Amino acid sequence: MPDDSTRSKTNAKTSAKTAAPAKPLRRCPICNRPAAEASRPFCSPRCRDVDLNRWLSGSYVIPATEGDEDDVE
């Protein structure tokens, strides 16, 4: 019969295998605070609006060269 120290080691190994992996904490891309579920991936409606404003004002731009235009005929 196994002694108590062997039993506790076995239980620790078993519980470590069955524990669900921790979900990594997402951070807000604007202020780096933890993201809120309601405003995901942002932490608040304010940060969500800041990001939208950056897109609409042209702060986020994908650089292109003059030879990249596909619509030229």
Secondary structure, DSSP 8 states (H G I E B T S, - for coil): ---HHHHHHHHHHHHHHHS-------B-TTT-SB--GGGTTSSSHHHHHHHHHHHHHT-S-----GGG-SS--
